[in-house]
Amino acid sequence: MKFGKLSNVEDVDFSIPDLRFVNANTKPSPETNIYLGTTGWSNKEWNGSYYPKGTKSSTYLSEYGNLFNTIELNSTHYHIPSEERVYNWKGKVQEGFTFCPKVPQDISHRSNLASETSQTNTFFRAIQRFDNTLGTSFMQVPEFFAPQSADQLLHFLNRKPKGIKLAIELRHEDWFKDEARQLKIFANQLAKLDTALVITDVAGRRDVCHCILPNQTLMVRLVGNSLHKTDYQRMDQWINQIRMHQAQLKDIYIFFHQPTMDQIPLMVNYFIAELEKIGLKSPIPQLKAKFIADVQLKLF
């Protein structure tokens, strides 16, 4: 992930603010669903370790689904999948897995959101084929998308099919000026539409780690720095936020990012261990490179 990337993070203030619900009277949720995942399943680095040696690319998704219970489905950002492909993806994962597809950039970046209908309808029809495996989709709008364009996005959201949950990722700096005044106004409008905001925890843009929640969905894109000590410190902070606000949260999505995929399991395992320390059961077991271990046992 290039957005917000820094070559040196030693002097970055990685503190995060407390989660702030737009609705101060947010009622406790009867249950909290926790989803842990990363950005893709085509991880050749895991072939022979977290995936069995010799795993074919056609079965990578099935192997990924044995490790995680959600995915930041980045491929849909670049093209709209066919309904047949979506149905095929759905059939490769276990019960309880959720897909979080990203809205295609032809819609989010290159169209007039106030009037675009054809591509939008095609996309929504496709992802509805995920059926019970469809989680919260998310829409990353471009860095040039300023608060002045908010009405376009609201018009788009008002046309969204019922039953499709969505989260919005904003990047233009004007959303976060003056103590995020514009973002707070927009978040109140999103709350009426039961639409979430994506929180991106990344080194070079601390403003996008805003911690404002329009509804009871917490979606965090946690961008690490090669397992630097601050990666662990940030995870500690998120665990503390979850501990304090878990009763008000319905869905918690944590998407782990690192420069290389072989760093993801260590990051995930630390998060799982800390999650269980506060009394919350992890939805997935710790990731173990069991296939490498099997080979080593045979050799010795």
KAZIHU-V903071 format. One record per residue. PHI is phi in radians with two decimals (NA if undefined). PSI is psi in degrees with one decimal (none if undefined). Layout:
PHI|PSI ; PHI|PSI
This chain:
NA|114.9 ; -1.45|-28.6 ; -1.04|123.8 ; 1.29|12.0 ; -1.35|136.9 ; -2.16|146.6 ; -1.40|-23.7 ; -2.34|123.3 ; -1.97|10.3 ; -1.04|-34.3 ; -1.80|12.2 ; -1.42|134.6 ; -1.50|105.0 ; -1.63|13.3 ; -1.16|145.1 ; -2.05|146.7 ; -1.30|165.7 ; -1.17|148.1 ; -1.08|135.7 ; -2.19|115.8 ; -1.44|133.7 ; -1.05|-43.4 ; -1.56|106.9 ; -1.11|-19.8 ; -1.78|29.8 ; -0.99|124.0 ; -1.40|152.2 ; -1.01|142.4 ; -1.50|139.0 ; -1.10|-24.9 ; -2.67|155.5 ; -2.05|123.5 ; -1.73|129.0 ; -1.96|129.9 ; -2.19|127.3 ; -2.13|131.9 ; -2.89|-174.5 ; -2.37|-155.7 ; -1.72|-9.0 ; -3.01|163.8 ; -1.85|-12.0 ; -1.46|63.8 ; -1.78|91.5 ; -1.08|-27.9 ; -1.08|-23.4 ; -1.62|-4.1 ; -1.26|114.3 ; 1.76|-3.8 ; -2.20|-78.9 ; -1.45|-25.3 ; -1.82|147.6 ; -1.03|145.4 ; -1.03|133.8 ; 1.51|7.4 ; -1.01|130.2 ; -1.41|149.9 ; -1.01|-28.4 ; -1.18|-17.3 ; -1.99|8.5 ; -1.01|-42.1 ; -1.08|-42.0 ; -1.06|-42.3 ; -1.17|-40.4 ; -1.05|-43.0 ; -1.15|-16.9 ; -1.40|-14.6 ; -1.81|-40.8 ; -2.09|169.3 ; -2.08|11.5 ; -2.77|169.0 ; -2.60|137.7 ; -1.40|98.9 ; -1.42|86.8 ; -1.30|-25.3 ; -1.09|-30.3 ; -1.24|-12.4 ; -1.20|-24.4 ; -1.81|-19.2 ; -2.82|152.7 ; -1.44|121.1 ; -1.28|153.5 ; -1.26|158.2 ; -1.08|-34.3 ; -1.14|-41.7 ; -1.13|-42.1 ; -1.05|-45.7 ; -1.07|-36.8 ; -1.16|-42.9 ; -1.05|-45.7 ; -0.98|-38.0 ; -1.31|-4.7 ; -1.78|0.1 ; -2.05|160.5 ; -1.42|164.2 ; -1.05|137.7 ; 1.73|-11.8 ; -1.38|143.9 ; -2.25|137.9 ; -1.66|137.0 ; -2.08|81.7 ; -1.26|143.2 ; -1.58|137.4 ; -1.06|133.2 ; -1.00|143.0 ; -1.18|-21.3 ; -1.08|-26.1 ; -1.59|-51.7 ; -1.31|-28.9 ; -1.93|-28.5 ; -2.06|4.7 ; -2.12|165.9 ; -1.51|105.5 ; -1.06|-24.2 ; -1.30|-20.5 ; -2.21|-14.6 ; -1.14|128.8 ; -2.30|-41.8 ; -1.11|-53.9 ; -1.12|-38.6 ; -1.06|-46.3 ; -1.10|-39.7 ; -1.10|-43.1 ; -1.13|-48.5 ; -1.12|-37.6 ; -1.09|-40.1 ; -1.13|-50.0 ; -1.27|-19.4 ; -1.14|-17.8 ; -1.24|-13.7 ; -1.16|-25.7 ; 0.97|-122.8 ; -1.30|-3.7 ; -1.71|4.5 ; -1.47|118.0 ; -1.62|-142.0 ; -1.55|115.2 ; -1.27|161.5 ; -2.45|152.1 ; -2.14|113.1 ; -1.67|112.5 ; -1.57|153.4 ; -1.17|163.4 ; -1.13|-20.6 ; -1.49|-2.3 ; -1.40|101.0 ; -1.66|168.3 ; -0.99|-26.4 ; -1.09|-19.0 ; -1.71|10.6 ; -1.01|-36.9 ; -1.08|-35.0 ; -1.06|-45.4 ; -1.18|-38.9 ; -1.12|-37.8 ; -1.10|-42.0 ; -1.05|-45.9 ; -1.17|-32.1 ; -1.22|-18.6 ; -1.68|-3.3 ; -1.14|137.6 ; -1.03|142.2 ; -1.13|144.2 ; 1.69|-14.8 ; -1.67|116.4 ; -1.52|140.3 ; -2.41|147.3 ; -2.22|144.9 ; -1.95|132.4 ; -1.90|117.8 ; -1.85|144.2 ; -2.28|-21.9 ; -1.05|134.5 ; -1.10|-25.6 ; -1.15|-22.4 ; -1.11|-24.6 ; -1.94|5.0 ; -1.37|161.5 ; 0.90|53.0 ; 1.00|38.8 ; 1.01|39.3 ; -1.03|-46.4 ; -1.15|-37.1 ; -1.14|-39.9 ; -1.15|-38.5 ; -1.10|-46.2 ; -1.15|-39.2 ; -1.08|-34.8 ; -1.13|-35.4 ; -1.25|-37.8 ; -1.13|-35.2 ; -1.04|-36.9 ; -1.18|-23.6 ; -1.77|8.4 ; 0.88|47.1 ; -2.01|135.8 ; -1.58|169.7 ; -2.00|136.3 ; -1.37|138.0 ; -1.91|120.8 ; -1.90|116.3 ; -1.73|94.4 ; -2.37|149.0 ; -1.06|-46.7 ; -1.51|-2.9 ; -2.45|78.0 ; -1.20|-18.6 ; -1.17|-30.1 ; -1.36|-2.8 ; -1.62|63.6 ; -1.44|-28.0 ; 1.11|29.8 ; -1.74|127.5 ; -2.04|111.1 ; -1.25|-27.7 ; -2.43|-157.6 ; -1.70|24.8 ; -1.89|125.7 ; -1.89|114.6 ; -2.13|113.8 ; -2.05|127.7 ; -1.73|104.1 ; -1.70|103.7 ; -1.72|108.2 ; -1.48|172.2 ; -2.21|65.2 ; 1.02|39.0 ; 1.09|33.1 ; -1.04|154.3 ; -0.97|-29.5 ; -1.24|-20.6 ; -1.05|-43.0 ; -1.25|-36.9 ; -1.13|-37.6 ; -1.20|-40.3 ; -1.08|-38.0 ; -1.02|-41.5 ; -1.14|-40.3 ; -1.19|-37.9 ; -1.05|-40.5 ; -1.16|-40.1 ; -1.11|-41.5 ; -1.12|-41.2 ; -1.02|-44.0 ; -1.29|-31.5 ; -2.06|7.9 ; -0.96|-38.1 ; -1.10|-26.2 ; -1.65|-6.4 ; -1.73|133.6 ; -1.65|-46.3 ; -2.24|127.3 ; -2.06|118.2 ; -1.99|124.2 ; -2.10|117.9 ; -1.90|121.4 ; -1.64|130.6 ; -2.16|139.7 ; -2.54|160.0 ; -1.03|-33.8 ; -2.26|147.7 ; -1.19|-23.4 ; -1.25|-10.9 ; -1.55|-16.0 ; -1.09|-47.9 ; -1.00|-40.2 ; -1.12|-38.3 ; -1.15|-47.1 ; -1.09|-43.5 ; -1.11|-38.4 ; -1.12|-43.9 ; -1.08|-42.7 ; -1.07|-45.2 ; -1.07|-42.7 ; -1.25|-33.7 ; -1.07|-43.0 ; -1.27|-23.5 ; -1.16|-26.7 ; -1.67|12.4 ; 1.52|13.6 ; -1.83|129.7 ; -1.31|129.1 ; -1.23|141.1 ; -1.31|-12.4 ; -2.35|151.9 ; -1.33|165.1 ; -1.06|148.0 ; -1.47|123.6 ; -2.14|134.4 ; -1.36|66.3 ; -1.17|-27.8 ; -1.32|-34.4 ; -1.15|-42.3 ; -1.04|-41.1 ; -1.05|-41.4 ; -1.13|-42.5 ; -1.12|-39.3 ; -1.10|-37.5 ; -1.20|-33.8 ; -1.28|-30.6 ; -1.94|none
